[in-house]
């Protein structure tokens, strides 16, 4: 059976996901068979596995860092918020239903056998399991029947590394306060602490680190600097939403929906030097983009109405009528059509019908059953500005509740290897259901060349960048940072000694 080690944080977004990925990369480089595990993840960023099951993107990133195929057992419970008080609950990759926060809180202990079965499945296949906690173990209101932090650590007998985010201030109070609020048995499980996201000279921290050890009687495993790597983020706390990504001549505006999902679809564009990509949530920030992207969303109807009310829809319609480029993915694709129907109340009230943006001759009807599958295929005969995409191959995945049908004369955008079609095009407006549509180098190259030519700029310098190779390089850089700044000898000793 595998030996576990668990990374918990003093708060959400303390860097647990990336530290877990980095540790897994180090273990893989050292020849250790290791896998990630997170019993319960709350995120709108999800992925479809090879066998058609849904899991959180953070554990996909961690599996990639470990050099292994992601499977749903790495994230047996995924909560996808539908509003401020409820979530769609996904168990072992399949939708269990939609629950209020209180209902899930009452029922969560029912899922302990699910969690343990998933963990034991991984434990039989790997030597070390790197487990990620959620939020903080000292959230008093959530500690009863905990299944994701110290409660899980006890179930699997895992030693814990506690990480605090110094960039957000008060890191010593974070760590000491968290440990003080734990029960004695829980405190004994913490075998090391990590100061994360530090900017500056580490020697300045020395008095604080000494006092931290004195107050907690727990050694400091390391101080990890603030760094910039292109690693998939877990949720909407992502710093990429805070400002413009890149300074290239191509201006891409992405609509930041309140329930935006799978924003990792844009990562392949963000990393290109030709691109300046920005997330916008108000009409005043629209500007004059070269391309507008409507990404995925967990709440198509609500986010469409939000966009209609705040003026962004009007901006996009005027942009499209002037020949501007628009691309919709999944929920964004559904919005571009003429109508969105919800006969069974999947998102809104049963029988609700909402007018779409009417940029594509399409009608979407929501269905109770979620469509989940990996997809390969190629672009069809693409009309309009993106004609260079014709016959370009792609791979990705679908994850949606609706079915979209054409209401007029238009060529499908994509031809799938399954023999069916997906997506639509009309003028310079395009849409499809495929997440990861930009991950293929040929797709991004064609898109960037098209826009540069439209701007009268040199498009011949655009090169294909192998997305898989690029991500491998990022993971290796992450491992270098972990090795340099964590005491890996101490980490290995903690793993070997276990949680007792």
VMD Tcl script that draws the C-alpha trace (Angstrom):
set ca {
  {0.00 0.00 0.00}
  {1.12 3.54 -0.75}
  {2.52 5.94 1.83}
  {0.58 9.23 1.98}
  {1.65 12.81 2.57}
  {-0.90 15.61 2.77}
  {-0.57 19.30 1.94}
  {-3.03 21.50 3.81}
  {-3.30 25.27 3.76}
  {-4.11 28.00 6.23}
  {-6.70 29.34 3.76}
  {-8.05 28.88 0.26}
  {-5.64 29.77 -2.54}
  {-2.58 29.37 -0.33}
  {-0.91 27.47 -3.17}
  {-1.74 23.88 -2.16}
  {-2.57 22.72 -5.69}
  {0.66 23.92 -7.28}
  {2.82 22.73 -4.37}
  {1.18 19.31 -4.68}
  {1.93 19.29 -8.41}
  {5.52 20.34 -7.79}
  {6.10 17.65 -5.18}
  {4.65 15.04 -7.53}
  {7.00 16.16 -10.28}
  {9.99 15.84 -7.96}
  {8.89 12.34 -6.93}
  {8.44 11.34 -10.58}
  {11.91 12.64 -11.43}
  {13.26 10.59 -8.53}
  {11.72 7.45 -10.00}
  {8.89 7.19 -7.47}
  {5.45 6.04 -8.61}
  {3.23 8.76 -7.14}
  {-0.30 10.02 -7.69}
  {-2.45 12.97 -6.53}
  {-5.62 12.73 -4.46}
  {-8.20 15.26 -3.32}
  {-11.28 13.79 -1.69}
  {-13.51 16.81 -2.31}
  {-12.86 19.64 -4.73}
  {-15.05 22.69 -5.32}
  {-14.35 24.18 -8.73}
  {-15.95 25.02 -12.05}
  {-12.80 23.97 -13.90}
  {-13.31 20.31 -14.80}
  {-12.04 17.70 -17.23}
  {-13.36 14.56 -18.89}
  {-11.22 11.45 -18.56}
  {-10.63 8.87 -21.24}
  {-13.50 6.78 -19.87}
  {-15.92 9.71 -19.90}
  {-15.83 10.67 -16.21}
  {-15.60 14.20 -14.80}
  {-12.94 15.43 -12.38}
  {-11.34 18.68 -11.21}
  {-8.67 20.27 -13.40}
  {-6.31 20.71 -10.44}
  {-5.92 16.96 -10.09}
  {-5.46 16.69 -13.86}
  {-2.58 19.16 -13.61}
  {-1.11 17.16 -10.74}
  {-1.42 13.89 -12.65}
  {0.31 15.48 -15.65}
  {3.09 16.67 -13.35}
  {3.45 13.10 -12.06}
  {3.57 11.80 -15.62}
  {0.45 9.64 -15.27}
  {-3.01 9.49 -16.81}
  {-5.67 11.37 -14.80}
  {-8.54 9.21 -13.52}
  {-11.66 10.14 -11.55}
  {-10.45 8.27 -8.44}
  {-7.99 11.12 -7.90}
  {-10.97 13.41 -7.19}
  {-13.93 11.28 -6.08}
  {-16.14 14.25 -5.09}
  {-16.39 17.36 -7.26}
  {-18.71 20.22 -6.30}
  {-19.59 22.63 -9.10}
  {-21.34 25.73 -7.69}
  {-24.60 26.60 -9.45}
  {-25.32 29.63 -7.24}
  {-24.15 31.11 -3.94}
  {-25.78 28.39 -1.84}
  {-25.86 25.24 -3.97}
  {-23.73 22.98 -6.14}
  {-23.96 20.17 -8.63}
  {-22.50 17.15 -6.83}
  {-20.38 14.78 -8.91}
  {-19.45 11.44 -7.37}
  {-16.83 9.24 -9.03}
  {-17.10 11.29 -12.20}
  {-20.91 11.16 -12.53}
  {-23.60 13.65 -11.56}
  {-25.32 12.69 -8.30}
  {-27.63 15.72 -8.33}
  {-27.82 19.36 -7.27}
  {-27.80 20.06 -3.53}
  {-27.94 23.08 -1.28}
  {-24.89 23.64 0.89}
  {-26.84 22.56 3.96}
  {-28.10 19.36 2.34}
  {-24.60 18.36 1.24}
  {-23.21 19.22 4.68}
  {-25.76 16.88 6.27}
  {-25.02 14.08 3.82}
  {-21.26 14.32 3.32}
  {-20.37 11.51 5.71}
  {-22.38 9.18 3.45}
  {-19.59 9.60 0.93}
  {-16.76 8.38 3.18}
  {-16.91 4.86 1.64}
  {-16.67 6.46 -1.81}
  {-13.62 8.45 -0.75}
  {-11.89 5.47 0.84}
  {-12.61 3.19 -2.10}
  {-11.07 5.73 -4.49}
  {-8.04 6.25 -2.25}
  {-7.46 2.52 -1.83}
  {-7.68 2.04 -5.59}
  {-4.78 4.49 -6.02}
  {-2.92 3.12 -3.01}
  {-2.70 -0.30 -4.64}
  {-1.15 1.14 -7.80}
  {1.33 3.72 -6.46}
  {4.11 4.03 -3.89}
  {3.24 7.52 -2.61}
  {-0.04 9.45 -2.68}
  {0.26 13.23 -2.38}
  {-3.03 14.40 -0.90}
  {-4.35 17.96 -1.18}
  {-6.62 19.44 1.45}
  {-9.23 22.15 0.88}
  {-9.57 25.57 2.42}
  {-8.30 25.46 6.01}
  {-8.38 22.65 8.60}
  {-9.24 25.26 11.26}
  {-12.59 26.36 9.80}
  {-14.58 25.63 12.94}
  {-17.97 25.56 11.21}
  {-16.80 22.80 8.82}
  {-14.78 20.61 11.20}
  {-17.62 18.33 12.23}
  {-17.41 15.12 10.18}
  {-14.60 16.59 8.08}
  {-13.77 14.52 4.99}
  {-11.16 16.67 3.27}
  {-8.63 18.00 5.80}
  {-7.74 16.53 9.20}
  {-10.66 14.12 9.09}
  {-9.26 12.62 5.90}
  {-5.69 12.70 7.26}
  {-6.87 10.56 10.16}
  {-8.72 8.12 7.88}
  {-5.64 7.48 5.74}
  {-3.10 8.09 8.54}
  {-1.30 10.85 6.63}
  {1.38 13.23 7.90}
  {0.60 16.85 7.06}
  {2.60 19.77 5.69}
  {0.84 23.05 6.50}
  {1.41 25.91 4.06}
  {0.70 29.61 4.54}
  {0.54 32.40 1.94}
  {2.92 35.19 3.01}
  {2.01 37.33 -0.02}
  {-1.44 37.95 1.47}
  {0.06 39.01 4.80}
  {0.06 37.67 8.34}
  {1.60 34.31 7.51}
  {2.95 33.68 11.02}
  {-0.46 34.39 12.54}
  {-2.00 32.16 9.85}
  {0.17 29.19 10.75}
  {0.27 29.62 14.52}
  {-3.46 30.40 14.66}
  {-4.35 27.39 12.56}
  {-2.30 25.03 14.74}
  {-3.70 26.52 17.97}
  {-7.28 25.96 16.79}
  {-6.65 22.28 16.06}
  {-7.19 19.47 18.53}
  {-4.11 17.86 20.07}
  {-4.33 14.74 17.91}
  {-4.61 16.94 14.79}
  {-1.67 19.10 15.83}
  {0.51 16.00 16.14}
  {-0.16 15.18 12.47}
  {1.50 18.41 11.30}
  {5.09 17.38 10.65}
  {6.28 20.48 8.81}
  {5.28 23.98 7.69}
  {5.87 25.82 4.42}
  {5.98 29.57 3.82}
  {4.66 30.09 0.30}
  {4.78 32.97 -2.20}
  {7.63 34.89 -0.55}
  {9.13 37.94 -2.27}
  {12.55 39.12 -1.10}
  {15.58 37.93 0.86}
  {14.82 34.85 2.95}
  {17.30 35.92 5.62}
  {14.89 38.70 6.56}
  {12.48 35.93 7.58}
  {14.98 34.15 9.85}
  {13.76 35.62 13.19}
  {10.17 34.85 12.24}
  {11.01 31.29 11.24}
  {12.83 30.71 14.52}
  {9.87 32.04 16.48}
  {7.48 29.94 14.38}
  {9.34 26.76 15.33}
  {9.51 27.89 18.98}
  {5.75 28.55 19.14}
  {4.56 25.49 17.19}
  {7.32 22.93 17.85}
  {7.04 22.06 14.14}
  {10.01 22.39 11.75}
  {9.87 24.66 8.72}
  {10.32 22.56 5.56}
  {11.05 25.54 3.38}
  {10.26 29.00 2.06}
  {8.95 28.91 -1.51}
  {9.36 32.14 -3.50}
  {6.65 33.86 -5.48}
  {7.12 32.60 -9.04}
  {5.55 32.95 -12.45}
  {4.91 29.70 -14.28}
  {2.15 28.73 -16.68}
  {0.51 26.10 -14.47}
  {-3.26 25.47 -14.63}
  {-5.02 27.26 -11.78}
  {-7.75 25.64 -9.75}
  {-10.55 28.18 -9.51}
  {-11.72 31.75 -10.10}
  {-9.36 33.10 -7.43}
  {-6.80 32.79 -10.21}
  {-4.58 35.83 -10.55}
  {-4.97 35.69 -14.31}
  {-8.33 37.41 -13.90}
  {-6.75 40.42 -12.22}
  {-5.22 42.03 -15.28}
  {-3.96 41.70 -18.83}
  {-1.96 38.61 -19.77}
  {0.85 39.42 -22.20}
  {1.71 42.51 -24.23}
  {1.41 41.25 -27.79}
  {-0.26 43.10 -30.67}
  {-3.30 40.78 -30.73}
  {-5.97 41.99 -28.29}
  {-8.23 39.15 -27.11}
  {-11.13 39.96 -24.78}
  {-12.58 37.05 -22.79}
  {-15.93 37.57 -21.08}
  {-15.53 36.80 -17.40}
  {-18.92 35.34 -16.57}
  {-19.94 35.16 -12.90}
  {-19.97 31.35 -13.27}
  {-17.09 31.07 -15.74}
  {-15.85 27.49 -16.14}
  {-12.93 25.80 -17.87}
  {-11.00 29.02 -18.34}
  {-7.97 26.79 -18.89}
  {-9.30 26.64 -22.47}
  {-7.57 30.01 -22.91}
  {-4.17 28.99 -21.49}
  {-2.76 28.12 -24.92}
  {-3.49 31.68 -26.07}
  {-2.32 33.40 -22.89}
  {1.18 32.01 -23.18}
  {1.78 33.33 -26.71}
  {4.00 36.39 -27.10}
  {1.79 37.64 -29.93}
  {-1.21 37.90 -27.59}
  {-2.52 40.35 -25.04}
  {-5.43 38.57 -23.35}
  {-7.74 40.21 -20.81}
  {-10.82 39.06 -18.88}
  {-13.59 41.65 -18.84}
  {-16.77 41.83 -16.77}
  {-18.12 45.29 -17.62}
  {-18.88 47.10 -20.86}
  {-16.54 50.00 -20.03}
  {-13.58 47.63 -20.40}
  {-14.60 46.23 -23.79}
  {-12.35 48.45 -25.93}
  {-11.65 47.40 -29.52}
  {-10.57 43.75 -29.32}
  {-9.39 41.73 -32.30}
  {-11.21 38.66 -30.99}
  {-13.94 38.22 -28.39}
  {-14.22 34.82 -26.69}
  {-17.28 33.69 -24.76}
  {-15.95 30.80 -22.61}
  {-17.77 28.06 -20.76}
  {-20.12 28.73 -17.87}
  {-21.99 26.64 -15.32}
  {-25.08 28.87 -15.71}
  {-25.68 29.73 -19.36}
  {-29.04 31.45 -18.92}
  {-28.11 33.43 -15.80}
  {-24.81 34.58 -17.30}
  {-26.47 35.50 -20.61}
  {-28.95 37.69 -18.74}
  {-26.11 39.16 -16.66}
  {-24.31 40.13 -19.88}
  {-27.53 41.56 -21.31}
  {-28.12 43.70 -18.23}
  {-24.61 45.12 -17.89}
  {-24.23 46.13 -21.56}
  {-21.63 43.57 -22.63}
  {-24.07 41.86 -24.97}
  {-24.64 45.12 -26.82}
  {-20.89 45.64 -27.16}
  {-20.43 42.16 -28.62}
  {-23.33 42.59 -31.04}
  {-21.91 45.86 -32.37}
  {-18.46 44.26 -32.59}
  {-19.86 41.35 -34.62}
  {-21.96 43.60 -36.91}
  {-18.79 45.51 -37.80}
  {-17.11 42.27 -38.88}
  {-15.32 41.62 -35.61}
  {-14.34 38.07 -34.65}
  {-16.36 36.20 -32.02}
  {-15.78 32.65 -30.75}
  {-18.00 30.84 -28.24}
  {-17.11 27.67 -26.33}
  {-19.72 25.43 -24.67}
  {-21.98 27.78 -22.67}
  {-20.65 30.72 -24.66}
  {-21.57 28.85 -27.84}
  {-25.09 28.27 -26.54}
  {-25.51 32.00 -25.88}
  {-24.61 32.89 -29.47}
  {-27.70 31.10 -30.79}
  {-31.23 32.40 -31.23}
  {-32.89 30.59 -28.31}
  {-32.02 28.74 -25.11}
  {-34.75 26.45 -23.70}
  {-34.84 24.82 -20.27}
  {-37.92 22.56 -20.32}
  {-36.91 20.49 -17.28}
  {-35.49 23.25 -15.11}
  {-31.88 22.10 -15.44}
  {-30.62 25.65 -14.89}
  {-33.59 27.98 -14.48}
  {-37.32 27.51 -13.92}
  {-38.91 24.58 -15.76}
  {-40.17 25.60 -19.19}
  {-38.13 28.78 -19.31}
  {-37.09 30.03 -22.75}
  {-34.61 32.88 -23.21}
  {-33.70 34.77 -26.35}
  {-30.09 34.25 -27.31}
  {-27.72 36.73 -28.91}
  {-28.94 35.66 -32.38}
  {-25.45 35.63 -33.89}
  {-25.71 31.95 -34.88}
  {-28.80 30.23 -36.35}
  {-28.99 27.81 -33.43}
  {-31.43 26.61 -30.81}
  {-30.26 24.99 -27.56}
  {-32.44 22.76 -25.39}
  {-31.14 21.73 -21.97}
  {-31.41 18.06 -21.05}
  {-31.10 16.43 -17.61}
  {-28.34 14.06 -18.74}
  {-24.84 15.54 -18.92}
  {-22.85 14.84 -22.09}
  {-19.27 13.79 -21.20}
  {-16.74 12.53 -23.71}
  {-13.28 13.08 -25.16}
  {-13.33 14.20 -28.80}
  {-11.02 14.19 -31.81}
  {-11.68 15.47 -35.31}
  {-10.89 18.27 -37.72}
  {-12.31 21.61 -38.77}
  {-14.60 21.50 -41.78}
  {-14.72 24.06 -44.55}
  {-14.34 27.19 -42.46}
  {-15.79 30.36 -43.90}
  {-15.11 33.97 -43.03}
  {-11.91 35.26 -41.49}
  {-10.83 31.93 -39.99}
  {-10.70 30.11 -43.32}
  {-7.12 29.01 -42.50}
  {-8.63 26.62 -39.95}
  {-10.10 24.45 -42.71}
  {-9.11 20.79 -42.22}
  {-6.94 21.56 -39.16}
  {-7.10 18.64 -36.67}
  {-8.06 19.09 -33.01}
  {-8.62 17.11 -29.81}
  {-10.54 18.04 -26.67}
  {-13.56 17.07 -24.61}
  {-17.24 17.86 -24.25}
  {-19.04 18.44 -20.97}
  {-22.47 20.07 -21.19}
  {-26.15 19.62 -20.38}
  {-27.67 20.95 -23.61}
  {-28.16 19.93 -27.22}
  {-27.76 22.56 -29.92}
  {-29.47 22.29 -33.30}
  {-29.09 24.38 -36.43}
  {-32.12 26.51 -37.39}
  {-30.86 27.67 -40.79}
  {-28.36 27.20 -43.58}
  {-24.82 26.99 -42.26}
  {-21.84 24.66 -42.48}
  {-20.83 22.80 -39.30}
  {-17.60 24.13 -37.86}
  {-16.16 20.75 -36.86}
  {-16.25 17.19 -38.17}
  {-15.73 14.61 -35.43}
  {-13.97 11.29 -35.90}
  {-17.13 9.66 -34.53}
  {-18.85 10.61 -37.79}
  {-20.94 13.45 -36.38}
  {-20.51 17.23 -36.49}
  {-20.19 19.95 -33.87}
  {-20.30 23.72 -33.80}
  {-21.53 26.39 -36.20}
  {-20.28 29.39 -38.09}
  {-21.96 32.46 -39.52}
  {-19.92 35.29 -40.97}
  {-17.09 35.90 -38.51}
  {-18.93 34.32 -35.58}
  {-17.95 30.78 -34.56}
  {-18.91 28.42 -31.78}
  {-18.52 24.83 -30.61}
  {-18.80 22.59 -27.54}
  {-15.16 21.46 -27.50}
  {-13.09 22.35 -24.45}
  {-9.39 22.45 -25.27}
  {-10.09 23.53 -28.86}
  {-7.06 25.87 -28.75}
  {-4.67 23.33 -27.22}
  {-3.46 22.11 -30.62}
  {-0.55 24.13 -31.98}
  {-1.99 24.20 -35.51}
  {-5.26 25.71 -34.28}
  {-3.57 28.52 -32.33}
  {-1.15 29.22 -35.20}
  {-4.01 29.58 -37.70}
  {-5.95 31.87 -35.36}
  {-2.98 34.13 -34.64}
  {-1.91 34.34 -38.29}
  {-5.44 35.29 -39.32}
  {-5.66 38.13 -36.82}
  {-2.19 39.48 -37.60}
  {-3.00 39.56 -41.32}
  {-6.25 41.41 -40.59}
  {-4.22 43.99 -38.70}
  {-1.71 44.32 -41.53}
  {1.09 42.82 -39.44}
  {3.68 40.17 -40.28}
  {2.15 36.72 -39.74}
  {5.10 34.69 -41.00}
  {6.87 34.83 -37.63}
  {4.12 32.85 -35.87}
  {5.49 29.44 -34.92}
  {3.81 26.26 -33.77}
  {4.33 25.63 -30.04}
  {3.79 22.06 -28.90}
  {1.44 22.52 -25.95}
  {2.34 19.20 -24.32}
  {6.07 19.87 -24.52}
  {5.54 23.40 -23.23}
  {3.65 22.11 -20.18}
  {6.34 19.52 -19.49}
  {8.91 22.32 -19.42}
  {6.76 24.25 -16.94}
  {6.47 21.21 -14.66}
  {10.24 20.71 -14.75}
  {10.78 24.35 -13.79}
  {8.30 23.88 -10.95}
  {10.24 20.85 -9.73}
  {13.46 22.88 -9.77}
  {11.81 25.49 -7.54}
  {10.58 22.80 -5.13}
  {14.00 21.14 -4.91}
  {15.76 24.43 -4.34}
  {13.41 25.73 -1.67}
  {12.03 22.70 0.21}
  {14.10 20.38 2.34}
  {13.34 17.25 0.32}
  {15.37 15.07 2.69}
  {13.03 16.17 5.48}
  {9.97 15.58 3.25}
  {11.08 12.03 2.44}
  {11.67 11.35 6.14}
  {8.20 12.65 6.99}
  {6.68 10.36 4.36}
  {8.59 7.40 5.70}
  {7.64 8.03 9.34}
  {3.95 8.52 8.54}
  {1.24 10.32 10.46}
  {1.78 8.98 13.97}
}
mol new
graphics top color blue
foreach p $ca { graphics top sphere $p radius 0.5 }
foreach p [lrange $ca 0 end-1] q [lrange $ca 1 end] { graphics top cylinder $p $q radius 0.2 }
display resetview
